[in-house]
Amino acid sequence: MYLDGPDATDALGRRLGALAEPGQVVALVGDLGAGKSALARGIARGLGLTERIPSPTFVIANTYTDGRIPFHHLDLYRLGDPEELEQLGLDELIAEGVSAVEWADLFPEILPDDHLELRVVQEGEGRRVEATPHGPRSRALWDGVA
């Protein structure tokens, strides 16, 4: 799917957030500056969040509870060991809300079996998003959006 700019990226994220259910994980993969955080912010907006959603690069995980269901925004770029996520209670976070995981390809073993992988590639003025649904819930989510 080709997204011709920031508005299209936001719109895709909003559609994902609007359809997402508790327990869904969106694994965001791509180079620095590709648009992973922009997609995550769109998901948050689709869940009804209006506050500022910064990238959690230095804190690893931010949780927002003012939307229709909790939103967990994780960034694994600076994570040294997947055990750090266990200390955060990743399993509980995933079960109770929607999680957007940036740099998910660095620690794929932490992802649940059913997750939606979105590979974001900068392409000209826009970006290309390649979706790989892993599991029936993620397939249904992507089919509802695409």
Secondary structure by P-SEA (a helix, b strand, c coil): cccccaaaaaaaaaaaaaaccccbbbbbbbcccccaaaaaaaaaaaacccccccccccccbbbbccccbbbbbbbccccccaaaaaaaaaaaaaacbbbbbccccccccccccbbbbbbbbbcccbbbbbbbbccaaaaaaaaacc
